[in-house]
Amino acid sequence: MVCTTIREGMECPFMTANGCSYNGGICHEIIEQCNGCNRSSEFSSGWFCTACPDPGLKWKVGKCNMATHVSSESNGSKAKINPLKASKRGNR
């Protein structure tokens, strides 16, 4: 349904005929780590995430999986090679 509380006019999975069913009845504003994300939008009451109603929970454990401004870095180390198999491959 279309949100009628904070993000007016946007589709919201928490909106019901009785109003917002999310915890507290409203979405929470973005936090400091969300600055620079393409999913954050400015509404009349502040900046909110268009992907989730409480961005603080996404950042609580680590990086937000919806963040567009954070890239996952690979450590560059190769997978551990079994030395027995490596010696057999070298004999070919």
Contacts in CASP RR format, 6 or more apart in sequence:
PFRMAT RR
TARGET T0000
AUTHOR 0000-0000-0000
METHOD contacts of the structure
MODEL  1
MVCTTIREGMECPFMTANGCSYNGGICHEIIEQCNGCNRSSEFSSGWFCT
ACPDPGLKWKVGKCNMATHVSSESNGSKAKINPLKASKRGNR
1 11 0 8 1.000
1 12 0 8 1.000
1 15 0 8 1.000
1 16 0 8 1.000
1 17 0 8 1.000
2 8 0 8 1.000
2 9 0 8 1.000
2 10 0 8 1.000
2 11 0 8 1.000
2 12 0 8 1.000
2 15 0 8 1.000
3 9 0 8 1.000
3 10 0 8 1.000
3 11 0 8 1.000
3 12 0 8 1.000
3 15 0 8 1.000
3 20 0 8 1.000
4 15 0 8 1.000
4 19 0 8 1.000
5 15 0 8 1.000
5 19 0 8 1.000
5 20 0 8 1.000
5 25 0 8 1.000
5 26 0 8 1.000
5 27 0 8 1.000
6 26 0 8 1.000
6 27 0 8 1.000
6 43 0 8 1.000
6 45 0 8 1.000
6 48 0 8 1.000
7 27 0 8 1.000
7 41 0 8 1.000
7 43 0 8 1.000
7 48 0 8 1.000
7 50 0 8 1.000
8 43 0 8 1.000
8 44 0 8 1.000
10 50 0 8 1.000
12 20 0 8 1.000
14 20 0 8 1.000
14 21 0 8 1.000
14 22 0 8 1.000
14 25 0 8 1.000
14 53 0 8 1.000
15 21 0 8 1.000
19 25 0 8 1.000
20 26 0 8 1.000
20 27 0 8 1.000
22 53 0 8 1.000
22 54 0 8 1.000
23 54 0 8 1.000
27 48 0 8 1.000
27 49 0 8 1.000
27 53 0 8 1.000
27 54 0 8 1.000
28 48 0 8 1.000
28 53 0 8 1.000
28 54 0 8 1.000
28 55 0 8 1.000
28 56 0 8 1.000
29 46 0 8 1.000
29 47 0 8 1.000
29 48 0 8 1.000
30 37 0 8 1.000
30 40 0 8 1.000
30 47 0 8 1.000
30 48 0 8 1.000
30 49 0 8 1.000
30 55 0 8 1.000
31 55 0 8 1.000
31 56 0 8 1.000
31 59 0 8 1.000
33 55 0 8 1.000
33 59 0 8 1.000
33 64 0 8 1.000
33 67 0 8 1.000
34 40 0 8 1.000
34 47 0 8 1.000
34 49 0 8 1.000
34 55 0 8 1.000
34 59 0 8 1.000
34 64 0 8 1.000
34 67 0 8 1.000
36 69 0 8 1.000
37 49 0 8 1.000
37 64 0 8 1.000
37 66 0 8 1.000
37 67 0 8 1.000
37 68 0 8 1.000
37 69 0 8 1.000
38 68 0 8 1.000
38 69 0 8 1.000
39 49 0 8 1.000
39 50 0 8 1.000
39 51 0 8 1.000
39 66 0 8 1.000
39 67 0 8 1.000
39 68 0 8 1.000
40 47 0 8 1.000
40 48 0 8 1.000
40 49 0 8 1.000
40 50 0 8 1.000
41 47 0 8 1.000
41 48 0 8 1.000
41 49 0 8 1.000
41 50 0 8 1.000
49 55 0 8 1.000
49 66 0 8 1.000
51 66 0 8 1.000
52 58 0 8 1.000
52 66 0 8 1.000
55 64 0 8 1.000
58 64 0 8 1.000
58 65 0 8 1.000
58 66 0 8 1.000
58 67 0 8 1.000
63 70 0 8 1.000
63 72 0 8 1.000
64 70 0 8 1.000
END
